[in-house]
Amino acid sequence: MRYLRRIAASFPTLVLARRNLSRASARSILAVAAVVIGVVAIGAIGVGGEAFKQDQLDAYEGFGGTATVNPVWNPNDEREGDRTFSESEIARMRQASGGATVLPVVESFESDVRTTDGEAIPMASVTSLEDPGEFYDAAAGEIPDNWRRTVVVGSRIANDNNVSVGDRLSVTVDGEFDRTFRVVAVLEPQGFAGPLRADQKVFVPLSQFDDREYDSAIVRVNPQTGSVDQVATSIESEFNAREHTVYVHPIQQQREAFERSFRTINQFLIGVGSISLLVAAVTIANTMLMSAIEREGEIGVFRAVGYPKTAVVRLLVAEATILGVVGAVVGVPIALGVGMVANQLLLGDPLSFTATGLRYVAIGAAFGVGTSLIAGLYPAWKAANKRPVEALD
Amino acid sequence: MAPNASDDAPIIRGDDVVKEYETGGQLVRALKGVDFGIAPADFVAVVGPSGSGKSTLLNLLGLLDVPTRGDVRLRGTDVATLSDRERTNTRKDTIGFVFQSFYLIPTLTAVENVEMPRMLDRTPKRTRERATDLLERVGLGDRLDHYPDELSGGQKQRVAIARSLVNDPDILLADEPTGNLDRDTGDRILDLFDEFRAEEDVAVVTVTHDAYVADAADRVVNLIDGEVRPADEAAAEGST
């Protein structure tokens, strides 16, 4: 206790500041609350956003060395309707890619999926892929190697409609088939940024389609031994020699595009969070101005007994800064707590903080203290420059 | 008394001091050429109606303000030549203040209030000794750790006097020091002034409305309309 008092005595300004704050405790608590809100807003948006990003990027895992190939519609193309790939074009693709896996995809836009009770699942889109197990892991059941009469269901379809392995779904595709399939597997959640949007899909075997017109294709190379960019270039030079007929898009690029757009959104959200710190700064400036006006006489006494202006400024700035520091000290654990909830919900591990996420918390805390300090400057300067003669009248 | 006081080397003296200030677009001449000198251990009472320039005079003596014309010299140094910082430091070393409404810091204990002017000096031990000694001498040795709201008006003013003396000033400036106190309590304050004048050689200058405080002073300066009126001074002395 004596030791503590000795330490405290060597920072008299802080002792005075702290005592002064304790006298208007309601006002101080409100000012601190404003800082807490700001720090939590920035920190939680930062950590939560990072968790969300991490969750979305997980969906790209397993897509290394993968590119999507889409046909491009040309105005001078003599064929009618949607541009698709024919069996021979897929074969040319296989040839051009030299050893890479080419998986044709059929997407049935005019389709209808219903549970056995007859309830429609409107958000489900029916896609046909030779081997979904190539990209996805099953959360339940098993993805068959060679399948003919079963379906694999995305996680959102399964969750939202209580579909589980062993259930039956009736799938109708206009002009192709109208059958009931057994659900053989439910996929792991992929996030909305996942390629192919697998969460909302019902995958049916390619063999169900008689008329083989493919809407797109997926090209995959082993990233250890080959380069998907090289494959993309050779497919493009094979198909796009005379006119632009295919569009090859490596998924790594899609991931980068996602990261870029995410960064923009996150910066915007952090900006919104920062506004709450701005409000906190105004609150603190107001608190300090009121307190300086109330204590005009006292501040006059400080000046009269020989405290220089700088000492008065230091005292009042110290008060404002203490408000900021307390706000940060309270706000950081709350921000981390919110972050842990986000981590748990999105990533399944409350402690999976990223360095970037934690940096946002640190930035929030630093901004909280910094804005408080700056907000204290004007009232302090004003109080210190009040002539003691007037203050003491 | 007045001529004697200026015989000793005065701590602070003013020659033909004029103070004008502007208020609401009007020029007010608060002091219209006043001479004064304060010698060690003097007890001077400045009396006069409100608006006579008493407070202005006290502010000039306290180095809280500088004159418009004429000069105020503290031990020979013209205070107008000092920077704000230098004036603040000189004030700290030379002048103690006692106010009518005490102006104690409510969040500090009695002893901390007395220490307050020296809190930034980084000599906490010496300061604590001096503060404790002063509080004992004003009869508050048993109230060191009391907060101002636990003290009576007279006790608060005694704490304020102890505070004004913590830096060993040469002059103690008291603005209506008994204005908020009853007669008996006021007497104790005046006794304290006498004690400290004798023991610490400190001069006391007090501004007062109170004739009985003026009676206790060695010398009375009558200020009317910014001028010293000798006739009134004579009258005041006559009534002693």
Interface residues (C-beta under 8 A of the other chain):
Chain A: R6 A9 S10 P12 T13 L16 R19 N20 S22 R23 G297 E298 G300 V301 F302 R303 A304 V305 G306 Y307 P308 K309 A311 R387 P388 V389 L392 D393
Chain B: S55 N59 G62 L64 D65 D84 R85 T88 N89 R91 K92 D93 G96 F97 F99 S101 Y103 I105 P106 T107 L108 M116 P117 M119 L120 R122 P124 R163 S164 N167 D175
